[in-house]
Amino acid sequence: MFEKFFTRRIDIWRHENAPYRKERERYLEYCEQQGYTRSTILLLARELFWIAKKLHICPEQGVTLKQVQAAAQGWSKRRRFCGRDINPRWARIRFIQVSRTWFSFLGIWREPERPAPFEHLVESFKKWMEIERGFSPTTICRQCGNLRQFLLWYADRDRSISDVCLRDIDDFLAHYGTRCHSRTSVKNMATILRGFFRYAGFKGWCSSLIAQGIRGPRIYAQEQLPLGPSWKDVSHLISSMETDNCTDIRDKAIVMLFAIYGFRSAEVETLRLDDIDWEQNLISVLRAKRKVRQTYPLIPIVGNAIIRYLLEVRPQSICRELFLTLIPPFQPLSRGTLYGVTSRRMTRLGIHAAHLGPHSLRHACATRLLSEGFSIKEIGDHLGHRCSSATRIYAKVDLPGLREVATFDTGGLI
């Protein structure tokens, strides 16, 4: 393995006879499969050599951050070997970073335990939402994350959950609202807390009357307009990526799925190579909320963008997800990355919208379909809505239709 990257026999001998040779070779082979460049693998091999020399590994007990930090001290021997001064601070940071990645790959890295307050209550509530309510994993993750914010805030009061009162919840919601959260976010937090304390009252953890008294700010149904950009801005966004740049080729296919099909970021994130039927020109997506598959015709402009990405840009990888990172290690794009794909480009082009993420393009898709004359039912089916009430908000932006209603001659009926 080491003869692939080192030419001098003394270097090959030194790496082959250092501790944990097989473990280091396994990791370097993995990096090579992930598409790391030769220079990067060469640097990693040298770093692993020094890590293996300074650390004693016990797979049964694992390796902790404290052990790695202790081993990262003192570089006089390495300085003499390199024949030049090195930056101790940079060397220490690099030592810890590479160690954590290597030991995680080997499965022996042990993160320091940080017990979250009332975590057993969160786990019980999580199982209830999953088994009894049938919530999607995305909804469960979001609700548990918001609940932990309250429990972390409440833990500072050094009181048990049975002592919680409505004053505590009101104080938290006021605190939550001052941290640049909108009224809708505060309302959603209140709804999550109401559900948790209803469950907590049923389990006997606290008073069953608390849930009845939790009130969030008043939010009127469909009080806001959709938050997407105009279709002219969407067209400008797509045309700005008609280049030979690798990132533009990939991102153009992603933006088209958001804007033309109205896919959510979670749905594009989980889109796989097998979800496209090239013979029948179909694309299938697993709806993030309904947890059912929905099949669409693959229109030529989107199909051609995906084909170009697959042939020219997508790296060779064992991952079956459609969209991957373009630098090693190659891995599926996260929802945060997909948000950055749209928000950075829209900001760069000066596109103004209340929100700049993938969901804003979903709003733009619905608004365009409405302007083309599609019914609320047809738009809802296209977006994967469960009921038409989720789609009615887009009727508020049909300005030509509203003007036509306003100018309708009532014939003296009024």
Backbone torsions as a table, in degrees:
resi	resn	phi	psi	omega
1	MET	NA	-46.1	-174.8
2	PHE	-72.1	-23.0	178.6
3	GLU	-68.9	-14.0	176.3
4	LYS	-69.1	-28.2	-170.1
5	PHE	-116.8	-20.1	179.5
6	PHE	-115.1	141.6	-178.7
7	THR	-103.3	-32.6	-179.0
8	ARG	-77.8	135.7	-177.7
9	ARG	-64.0	-33.7	180.0
10	ILE	-65.3	-36.5	178.0
11	ASP	-68.5	-42.4	179.4
12	ILE	-63.1	-45.0	-179.8
13	TRP	-62.5	-41.6	-177.6
14	ARG	-64.0	-42.7	-179.5
15	HIS	-72.9	-35.4	179.8
16	GLU	-70.1	-26.6	-176.8
17	ASN	-102.4	4.4	175.4
18	ALA	-78.9	160.7	-179.1
19	PRO	-61.7	153.3	174.4
20	TYR	57.9	47.8	-177.8
21	ARG	-61.6	-47.6	-176.7
22	LYS	-63.8	-39.9	179.4
23	GLU	-64.4	-39.3	178.8
24	ARG	-69.7	-39.0	178.8
25	GLU	-64.8	-39.7	178.7
26	ARG	-59.9	-43.4	-177.7
27	TYR	-70.5	-39.1	179.3
28	LEU	-67.3	-36.2	175.8
29	GLU	-64.6	-39.6	177.5
30	TYR	-62.9	-44.2	179.2
31	CYS	-62.3	-37.6	178.4
32	GLU	-65.3	-39.6	178.1
33	GLN	-67.4	-29.2	179.9
34	GLN	-80.4	-2.1	175.3
35	GLY	93.0	15.5	176.5
36	TYR	-62.0	144.6	178.1
37	THR	-72.1	163.3	-179.2
38	ARG	-62.1	-40.0	-178.9
39	SER	-65.8	-36.3	178.3
40	THR	-67.2	-43.4	179.3
41	ILE	-65.4	-36.7	177.7
42	LEU	-62.2	-43.1	178.2
43	LEU	-64.9	-42.5	179.4
44	LEU	-63.3	-40.2	179.6
45	ALA	-60.6	-40.8	178.9
46	ARG	-68.4	-39.2	179.1
47	GLU	-66.5	-42.7	179.8
48	LEU	-64.0	-32.4	177.7
49	PHE	-59.1	-47.7	-178.1
50	TRP	-72.2	-33.4	176.7
51	ILE	-64.2	-44.3	179.9
52	ALA	-64.9	-33.1	179.9
53	LYS	-71.5	-32.0	-171.8
54	LYS	-99.2	-16.1	-174.9
55	LEU	-115.7	139.6	172.4
56	HIS	-101.7	119.1	-174.1
57	ILE	-98.8	131.5	173.7
58	CYS	-122.9	99.1	-174.7
59	PRO	-56.6	-33.4	-177.9
60	GLU	-66.5	-38.3	-178.3
61	GLN	-93.6	-17.5	-179.4
62	GLY	79.8	-178.0	-179.7
63	VAL	-125.2	133.2	-178.4
64	THR	-107.6	165.3	178.7
65	LEU	-63.3	-35.8	179.9
66	LYS	-62.3	-40.9	178.1
67	GLN	-64.2	-42.9	-178.5
68	VAL	-66.6	-41.4	179.2
69	GLN	-63.1	-38.1	178.0
70	ALA	-66.9	-39.4	-179.8
71	ALA	-72.2	-21.3	-177.9
72	ALA	-76.5	-7.5	-179.4
73	GLN	-83.6	144.9	172.9
74	GLY	80.8	108.9	-177.8
75	TRP	-128.3	24.4	-177.7
76	SER	-64.0	-39.4	-179.1
77	LYS	-66.2	-41.5	179.6
78	ARG	-68.7	-34.1	179.3
79	ARG	-64.3	-40.7	178.5
80	ARG	-67.0	-36.8	-178.8
81	PHE	-68.7	-40.3	-178.6
82	CYS	-73.8	-21.5	-179.9
83	GLY	77.4	12.2	179.7
84	ARG	-153.6	162.9	179.2
85	ASP	-73.5	145.8	174.1
86	ILE	-122.9	158.6	178.8
87	ASN	-79.8	109.4	-176.3
88	PRO	-59.6	-38.8	-178.2
89	ARG	-66.5	-46.0	179.4
90	TRP	-64.1	-41.7	-179.7
91	ALA	-62.6	-38.6	179.5
92	ARG	-66.4	-44.8	179.6
93	ILE	-62.3	-44.4	-180.0
94	ARG	-64.0	-40.2	179.1
95	PHE	-58.7	-45.4	-178.1
96	ILE	-69.1	-42.2	-179.2
97	GLN	-62.1	-49.7	-178.1
98	VAL	-67.2	-38.4	178.8
99	SER	-61.0	-47.2	-178.8
100	ARG	-60.9	-42.8	-179.2
101	THR	-66.9	-43.2	-179.3
102	TRP	-65.2	-48.2	-177.7
103	PHE	-69.2	-29.7	174.1
104	SER	-66.2	-39.9	176.8
105	PHE	-62.4	-39.6	179.4
106	LEU	-76.3	-12.5	179.1
107	GLY	80.2	21.9	-177.5
108	ILE	-119.8	9.0	178.6
109	TRP	-79.4	132.8	-179.7
110	ARG	-118.0	109.0	177.5
111	GLU	-70.4	144.4	177.5
112	PRO	-62.3	135.8	-178.1
113	GLU	-72.8	126.2	177.1
114	ARG	-127.6	84.3	-176.3
115	PRO	-61.9	124.0	177.7
116	ALA	-78.2	145.5	-179.5
117	PRO	-65.3	135.4	176.8
118	PHE	58.1	31.6	-175.8
119	GLU	-64.7	-31.4	179.5
120	HIS	-65.4	-30.5	176.4
121	LEU	-70.1	-39.4	178.8
122	VAL	-63.9	-42.2	-179.7
123	GLU	-64.8	-39.4	177.8
124	SER	-64.7	-43.8	178.1
125	PHE	-64.4	-36.6	179.4
126	LYS	-63.5	-45.6	179.3
127	LYS	-64.2	-37.3	178.2
128	TRP	-63.7	-43.4	178.8
129	MET	-64.5	-36.3	-177.7
130	GLU	-74.5	-44.9	-173.1
131	ILE	-87.6	-47.9	-174.6
132	GLU	-83.7	-39.6	-176.3
133	ARG	-95.1	-23.3	179.1
134	GLY	71.5	29.3	179.5
135	PHE	-68.5	154.1	177.1
136	SER	-71.8	155.5	177.8
137	PRO	-56.4	-34.8	179.2
138	THR	-64.7	-44.3	179.4
139	THR	-65.1	-42.7	179.9
140	ILE	-62.5	-44.0	179.9
141	CYS	-62.5	-42.4	-179.5
142	ARG	-66.3	-43.9	-177.5
143	GLN	-68.2	-39.6	177.8
144	CYS	-66.3	-37.3	178.0
145	GLY	-63.5	-43.2	177.6
146	ASN	-67.8	-38.4	179.0
147	LEU	-63.4	-39.0	179.0
148	ARG	-63.3	-31.7	176.8
149	GLN	-61.4	-43.4	178.3
150	PHE	-66.7	-45.2	-177.2
151	LEU	-65.6	-34.7	176.0
152	LEU	-66.7	-40.3	176.8
153	TRP	-66.0	-41.8	-177.6
154	TYR	-71.6	-29.9	-178.4
155	ALA	-62.2	-25.6	179.2
156	ASP	-66.7	-16.7	179.6
157	ARG	-85.2	-5.3	175.5
158	ASP	55.1	48.5	177.7
159	ARG	-131.1	156.6	179.1
160	SER	-79.5	165.7	-178.0
161	ILE	-68.8	-23.1	179.2
162	SER	-71.2	-16.7	-179.1
163	ASP	-93.1	0.7	-177.1
164	VAL	-67.3	146.2	178.9
165	CYS	-136.2	171.2	-177.8
166	LEU	-63.3	-30.3	178.7
167	ARG	-62.2	-38.1	178.5
168	ASP	-63.2	-43.9	-178.3
169	ILE	-67.7	-40.8	177.3
170	ASP	-62.9	-41.4	178.4
171	ASP	-62.7	-39.9	179.7
172	PHE	-66.7	-44.6	-179.5
173	LEU	-62.8	-36.5	175.6
174	ALA	-65.4	-42.7	176.8
175	HIS	-63.4	-41.1	-179.9
176	TYR	-63.8	-38.3	-179.2
177	GLY	-70.7	-24.8	179.8
178	THR	-80.1	-6.9	-178.3
179	ARG	-96.6	42.2	175.4
180	CYS	63.7	25.6	174.5
181	HIS	-92.3	142.0	-178.5
182	SER	-75.3	170.5	177.0
183	ARG	-61.5	-37.1	178.9
184	THR	-64.3	-40.5	178.6
185	SER	-64.7	-41.2	177.8
186	VAL	-64.9	-40.4	177.3
187	LYS	-61.2	-43.8	179.1
188	ASN	-64.3	-39.6	177.4
189	MET	-62.3	-42.4	178.6
190	ALA	-62.9	-38.2	178.7
191	THR	-64.8	-41.7	178.7
192	ILE	-64.9	-43.8	178.9
193	LEU	-65.1	-36.2	178.2
194	ARG	-63.3	-41.9	177.7
195	GLY	-65.4	-40.3	-180.0
196	PHE	-66.0	-45.5	-176.7
197	PHE	-74.1	-22.5	170.9
198	ARG	-66.3	-41.9	176.6
199	TYR	-68.3	-41.0	179.9
200	ALA	-63.5	-38.2	176.8
201	GLY	-65.8	-38.1	177.4
202	PHE	-64.5	-35.7	-179.8
203	LYS	-81.5	-10.0	180.0
204	GLY	83.8	16.9	179.5
205	TRP	-76.4	-27.9	-178.6
206	CYS	-154.7	-176.0	-179.5
207	SER	-65.2	138.2	179.4
208	SER	-75.4	-8.1	-178.2
209	LEU	-87.5	-11.4	-176.0
210	ILE	-64.3	-44.1	-176.4
211	ALA	-59.2	-34.4	-178.0
212	GLN	-67.9	-25.3	-176.6
213	GLY	-94.2	-1.9	-178.8
214	ILE	-79.4	121.3	-179.9
215	ARG	-130.2	132.9	174.6
216	GLY	-101.0	178.8	177.8
217	PRO	-64.4	150.9	-179.1
218	ARG	-72.7	124.8	176.8
219	ILE	-119.6	119.3	-179.5
220	TYR	-81.1	143.2	-177.5
221	ALA	-58.9	127.3	175.4
222	GLN	55.6	39.8	-178.0
223	GLU	-76.3	-16.1	-178.3
224	GLN	-112.2	152.8	173.3
225	LEU	-79.4	156.4	172.8
226	PRO	-55.0	150.1	-167.2
227	LEU	-106.4	23.4	-176.1
228	GLY	-93.4	163.3	176.4
229	PRO	-77.0	170.1	176.7
230	SER	-72.0	159.8	-179.2
231	TRP	-67.7	-26.2	175.2
232	LYS	-63.4	-41.3	177.7
233	ASP	-67.9	-37.2	178.1
234	VAL	-63.7	-43.1	177.8
235	SER	-62.2	-39.5	177.4
236	HIS	-64.5	-38.0	178.5
237	LEU	-63.5	-44.7	-178.9
238	ILE	-68.1	-42.2	-179.2
239	SER	-66.7	-25.7	179.5
240	SER	-68.9	-14.8	-178.5
241	MET	-103.0	12.7	178.7
242	GLU	-84.5	68.0	-180.0
243	THR	-130.8	-178.5	176.8
244	ASP	-97.0	6.5	178.0
245	ASN	-69.7	136.3	-176.0
246	CYS	-60.3	-43.7	-179.8
247	THR	-65.0	-39.4	179.1
248	ASP	-64.7	-39.3	-179.4
249	ILE	-63.1	-44.8	178.6
250	ARG	-67.1	-47.4	-174.7
251	ASP	-68.1	-28.2	178.0
252	LYS	-63.9	-42.6	177.8
253	ALA	-63.9	-38.4	179.9
254	ILE	-65.8	-47.2	-177.4
255	VAL	-64.2	-35.3	178.1
256	MET	-64.4	-38.5	178.1
257	LEU	-65.5	-36.3	176.8
258	PHE	-68.8	-46.0	-169.5
259	ALA	-84.8	-35.6	-175.5
260	ILE	-90.8	-40.6	-179.3
261	TYR	-97.7	-14.4	179.9
262	GLY	71.4	27.5	-179.6
263	PHE	-68.8	148.4	172.0
264	ARG	-80.0	162.4	-178.9
265	SER	-63.8	-36.7	178.6
266	ALA	-65.0	-30.6	-179.4
267	GLU	-76.1	-36.0	175.4
268	VAL	-73.0	-34.6	179.5
269	GLU	-60.8	-39.1	-176.4
270	THR	-94.9	2.5	179.0
271	LEU	-64.0	131.1	-175.1
272	ARG	-116.8	164.4	179.6
273	LEU	-60.4	-34.6	-178.3
274	ASP	-72.9	-10.4	-178.1
275	ASP	-80.8	-3.9	179.5
276	ILE	-110.3	121.1	176.5
277	ASP	-100.3	99.5	-175.0
278	TRP	-71.8	-28.0	-179.9
279	GLU	-70.7	-39.5	-179.2
280	GLN	-97.3	-2.0	-177.8
281	ASN	55.8	56.2	-179.5
282	LEU	-128.8	149.3	174.0
283	ILE	-129.3	131.3	-176.6
284	SER	-114.5	136.7	-178.5
285	VAL	-131.0	141.2	175.4
286	LEU	-88.6	111.8	-177.4
287	ARG	-63.9	130.0	-172.0
288	ALA	-66.7	-32.7	-176.1
289	LYS	-97.4	-42.9	-175.7
290	ARG	-83.0	-17.2	179.6
291	LYS	58.0	36.5	173.5
292	VAL	-126.6	155.5	179.6
293	ARG	-87.7	139.1	178.4
294	GLN	-128.6	132.0	-175.1
295	THR	-109.2	136.3	-179.9
296	TYR	-124.5	152.2	169.4
297	PRO	-69.3	137.0	-180.0
298	LEU	-87.0	103.8	-177.5
299	ILE	-70.9	150.9	-172.5
300	PRO	-57.1	-41.4	-174.3
301	ILE	-65.0	-37.1	178.0
302	VAL	-75.7	-41.9	178.7
303	GLY	-60.0	-41.0	179.4
304	ASN	-66.4	-37.3	178.0
305	ALA	-65.1	-40.3	179.2
306	ILE	-69.2	-40.5	179.4
307	ILE	-62.1	-43.7	179.5
308	ARG	-62.3	-40.3	177.6
309	TYR	-62.8	-42.9	-178.1
310	LEU	-67.1	-39.5	-175.1
311	LEU	-80.7	-35.1	-170.7
312	GLU	-106.8	-24.8	-167.3
313	VAL	-122.1	-46.2	-170.4
314	ARG	-59.4	125.6	-178.9
315	PRO	-72.3	155.9	174.8
316	GLN	-70.6	123.2	-176.0
317	SER	-155.1	155.2	176.1
318	ILE	-78.2	-10.9	178.8
319	CYS	-67.6	137.1	-179.6
320	ARG	-95.0	-7.2	176.1
321	GLU	-63.9	147.1	-174.4
322	LEU	-69.7	-47.0	-173.4
323	PHE	-105.7	125.1	-177.2
324	LEU	-124.3	164.3	172.0
325	THR	-66.8	157.4	-175.7
326	LEU	-101.5	-2.6	175.4
327	ILE	-124.1	145.5	-178.5
328	PRO	-68.0	150.6	-1.7
329	PRO	-74.3	133.8	-177.5
330	PHE	-73.7	124.0	-178.1
331	GLN	-150.5	161.4	-178.7
332	PRO	-61.3	148.7	177.6
333	LEU	-71.9	139.2	177.3
334	SER	-87.8	168.8	178.3
335	ARG	-64.2	-33.9	176.9
336	GLY	-63.7	-39.3	177.6
337	THR	-66.7	-40.7	178.9
338	LEU	-64.0	-36.0	175.3
339	TYR	-62.7	-43.2	179.7
340	GLY	-64.8	-31.4	179.5
341	VAL	-57.6	-44.1	-177.8
342	THR	-85.9	-44.6	-173.1
343	SER	-64.6	-43.3	-179.3
344	ARG	-65.1	-41.2	-178.5
345	ARG	-70.1	-39.4	179.2
346	MET	-66.9	-38.5	177.3
347	THR	-65.2	-41.8	-179.1
348	ARG	-63.7	-33.4	-178.8
349	LEU	-88.0	-1.9	179.8
350	GLY	73.8	26.2	178.7
351	ILE	-80.1	123.6	-176.2
352	HIS	-100.2	125.4	176.1
353	ALA	-156.2	156.7	-179.0
354	ALA	-62.5	-35.2	175.8
355	HIS	-130.6	147.9	-174.6
356	LEU	-116.6	8.9	-177.7
357	GLY	-87.0	-175.3	-179.8
358	PRO	-57.5	-32.5	-177.3
359	HIS	-67.3	-26.0	177.3
360	SER	-66.8	-33.8	176.3
361	LEU	-70.8	-29.4	173.9
362	ARG	-65.1	-40.3	175.2
363	HIS	-63.8	-41.9	179.6
364	ALA	-63.0	-37.7	177.7
365	CYS	-61.6	-46.9	-178.7
366	ALA	-65.2	-41.6	-179.8
367	THR	-63.4	-39.2	178.9
368	ARG	-66.2	-43.1	178.9
369	LEU	-61.2	-38.0	178.4
370	LEU	-65.0	-41.9	179.6
371	SER	-67.4	-23.0	178.0
372	GLU	-82.7	-3.5	175.1
373	GLY	100.3	7.5	178.7
374	PHE	-74.2	149.2	-179.3
375	SER	-78.0	165.3	177.8
376	ILE	-60.0	-40.0	179.3
377	LYS	-63.0	-44.6	-179.7
378	GLU	-64.9	-40.5	178.6
379	ILE	-65.9	-42.5	178.5
380	GLY	-61.5	-40.1	177.9
381	ASP	-65.2	-39.1	-180.0
382	HIS	-65.1	-38.8	-178.0
383	LEU	-84.4	-10.0	-180.0
384	GLY	80.6	27.1	177.8
385	HIS	-73.9	146.8	177.9
386	ARG	-74.2	-37.9	-177.9
387	CYS	-140.4	162.5	-175.0
388	SER	-71.2	-18.8	-178.7
389	SER	-62.4	-29.0	179.1
390	ALA	-73.2	-16.0	-176.3
391	THR	-101.9	-14.4	-173.1
392	ARG	-64.2	-25.3	-178.1
393	ILE	-59.0	-28.0	-176.9
394	TYR	-73.0	-17.6	175.9
395	ALA	-64.8	-22.9	-179.0
396	LYS	-70.9	-16.5	-178.9
397	VAL	-104.4	7.5	175.9
398	ASP	-83.5	73.5	-174.2
399	LEU	-62.0	-42.1	176.7
400	PRO	-58.6	-39.9	179.1
401	GLY	-67.0	-39.0	178.8
402	LEU	-66.6	-37.6	177.3
403	ARG	-65.3	-37.2	179.6
404	GLU	-65.1	-39.3	176.3
405	VAL	-64.8	-41.3	-177.0
406	ALA	-65.9	-30.8	-178.1
407	THR	-95.3	6.9	-178.1
408	PHE	-68.4	131.7	-179.4
409	ASP	-79.7	112.9	-177.7
410	THR	-76.5	-7.8	175.8
411	GLY	66.4	33.1	176.6
412	GLY	80.3	10.6	-179.9
413	LEU	-72.0	-24.3	-178.8
414	ILE	-102.6	NA	NA
